[in-house]
Amino acid sequence: MAGRSSGGLLLHRRGADGVEVLLGHMGGPFWARREAGAWTIPKGEPLPDESLHEAALREFAEELGVPAPDGPETDLGDVRQKAGKVVHAWAREADLDVTRLGADRSTVEVEWPPRSGRRVTFAELDRVRWWPLAEARGVVVAAQAALLDRLADALHPGA
């Protein structure tokens, strides 16, 4: 079975009814020219004896280079991604200036080109941006769209 991850979805409000969510574009050459399905919430696997919530906060800080800002949270539950990984997420309402992210962000090493034997290091998330909630659904990893739907339901119950 594939692993388990947890992550944090930051949201802020723009105007009377505008909600934006913070997503990261997956780094590396495989994702370089892709938009649809190439954006994700900051997430990762918990360390031994680490709660899913603690892992979500740690991964946010590692992938963005800054700690998650304080704010009220909503538990969005689990989704199962295509490869079988289960991702648990929380949404937190707060603002973050994405032009001031930390330089010390997590990286991933991959073999590139495939089967070349050459190892190359890339940022896990090469870009980060705020997306209007309705637009985010079109770029996020397919299974994570359910997290956006749950967020919309939590923000506008009965709508």
Phi and psi in degrees as a GROMACS rama.xvg file:
@    title "Ramachandran Plot"
@    xaxis  label "Phi"
@    yaxis  label "Psi"
@TYPE xy
-68.6117  166.846  ALA-2
-76.7055  -169.774  GLY-3
-125.726  139.676  ARG-4
-133.116  164.937  SER-5
-142.077  153.69  SER-6
-154.065  172.225  GLY-7
-123.106  132.532  GLY-8
-109.27  109.713  LEU-9
-84.3399  138.776  LEU-10
-134.294  151.009  LEU-11
-142.443  163.373  HIS-12
-104.345  139.362  ARG-13
-125.371  115.345  ARG-14
74.9289  -165.863  GLY-15
-66.5563  -42.6122  ALA-16
-130.663  7.0002  ASP-17
-85.0757  125.778  GLY-18
-118.5  133.78  VAL-19
-121.003  148.269  GLU-20
-120.29  148.949  VAL-21
-94.9375  119.616  LEU-22
-124.691  154.401  LEU-23
-113.643  141.936  GLY-24
-86.6035  127.812  HIS-25
-64.4644  134.445  MET-26
-83.3045  168.471  GLY-27
102.164  163.405  GLY-28
-66.6138  -28.5451  PRO-29
-62.1735  -35.8173  PHE-30
-98.2437  -6.51238  TRP-31
-53.2474  -39.4368  ALA-32
-107.597  15.3449  ARG-33
-109.031  147.016  ARG-34
-119.388  -60.3499  GLU-35
-61.8577  125.421  ALA-36
77.9644  4.42105  GLY-37
-106.393  3.94215  ALA-38
-109.159  147.611  TRP-39
-147.319  162.968  THR-40
-78.5265  150.716  ILE-41
-63.5988  124.469  PRO-42
-156.897  167.012  LYS-43
-178.797  177.99  GLY-44
-81.1787  140.011  GLU-45
-70.2749  148.644  PRO-46
-78.235  162.112  LEU-47
-55.5538  137.847  PRO-48
65.0469  17.4294  ASP-49
-106.828  133.536  GLU-50
-70.8937  160.378  SER-51
-59.9545  -38.6824  LEU-52
-66.8431  -43.86  HIS-53
-60.4485  -41.2644  GLU-54
-63.9361  -40.7673  ALA-55
-59.9285  -44.2919  ALA-56
-67.7838  -41.3764  LEU-57
-63.8547  -46.4104  ARG-58
-63.4348  -39.3786  GLU-59
-55.6804  -51.1317  PHE-60
-62.18  -41.3342  ALA-61
-68.1837  -42.3426  GLU-62
-79.2213  -26.1259  GLU-63
-105.703  -14.2528  LEU-64
80.5522  7.69478  GLY-65
-143.333  150.341  VAL-66
-69.4608  154.123  PRO-67
-64.2904  131.364  ALA-68
-68.2236  155.078  PRO-69
-68.5035  149.062  ASP-70
171.301  165.756  GLY-71
-65.9848  145.601  PRO-72
-118.53  155.415  GLU-73
-130.656  126.958  THR-74
-77.2776  121.031  ASP-75
-97.0547  -4.21279  LEU-76
79.1292  -160.3  GLY-77
-104.369  150.48  ASP-78
-134.335  151.687  VAL-79
-107.635  119.353  ARG-80
-79.0983  167.162  GLN-81
-52.4905  -41.6179  LYS-82
-80.0545  0.958394  ALA-83
102.251  -11.3723  GLY-84
-66.3551  134.932  LYS-85
-95.9543  127.06  VAL-86
-116.108  126.218  VAL-87
-105.217  137.384  HIS-88
-136.798  152.158  ALA-89
-121.929  143.845  TRP-90
-101.961  140.329  ALA-91
-131.393  129.131  ARG-92
-88.352  115.259  GLU-93
-169.589  165.518  ALA-94
-107.845  154.997  ASP-95
-152.086  128.603  LEU-96
-81.3027  104.243  ASP-97
-72.8657  -8.10894  VAL-98
-80.7057  -8.02449  THR-99
-119.826  35.4706  ARG-100
-72.3304  154.887  LEU-101
-68.2037  148.278  GLY-102
-77.2974  -25.0098  ALA-103
-89.7906  75.859  ASP-104
-107.081  155.245  ARG-105
-68.1691  150.649  SER-106
-125.889  167.006  THR-107
-134.034  142.233  VAL-108
-105.905  130.432  GLU-109
-133.19  159.273  VAL-110
-83.6215  119.752  GLU-111
-145.639  131.883  TRP-112
-62.7624  160.676  PRO-113
-54.2656  141.128  PRO-114
61.3352  20.7616  ARG-115
-91.3204  -18.8471  SER-116
82.0503  -6.43774  GLY-117
-88.922  126.984  ARG-118
-101.417  131.336  ARG-119
-129.294  143.146  VAL-120
-105.967  134.546  THR-121
-132.922  156.413  PHE-122
-65.3361  138.932  ALA-123
-59.1985  -42.8399  GLU-124
-120.514  115.926  LEU-125
-89.0281  -17.5288  ASP-126
-144.527  150.574  ARG-127
-135.071  136.389  VAL-128
-154.798  158.972  ARG-129
-83.4714  132.079  TRP-130
-120.088  134.769  TRP-131
-56.3402  139.985  PRO-132
-52.566  -42.8502  LEU-133
-65.4866  -36.2975  ALA-134
-76.6813  -31.5302  GLU-135
-58.9411  -34.2297  ALA-136
-58.5363  -30.8703  ARG-137
-81.7506  -11.3898  GLY-138
-117.377  -18.773  VAL-139
-74.2654  155.777  VAL-140
-49.2156  134.543  VAL-141
-48.3985  -50.1314  ALA-142
-65.5129  -28.7001  ALA-143
-74.6494  -11.7247  GLN-144
-59.9694  -32.3552  ALA-145
-62.4264  -33.9123  ALA-146
-64.9944  -39.7462  LEU-147
-65.845  -38.8381  LEU-148
-63.0253  -42.9315  ASP-149
-64.627  -38.0526  ARG-150
-62.8137  -47.413  LEU-151
-58.0102  -43.0463  ALA-152
-62.955  -39.5425  ASP-153
-68.5402  -34.8471  ALA-154
-76.5805  -31.2756  LEU-155
-131.85  69.4569  HIS-156
-59.2795  136.287  PRO-157
78.3199  2.4172  GLY-158
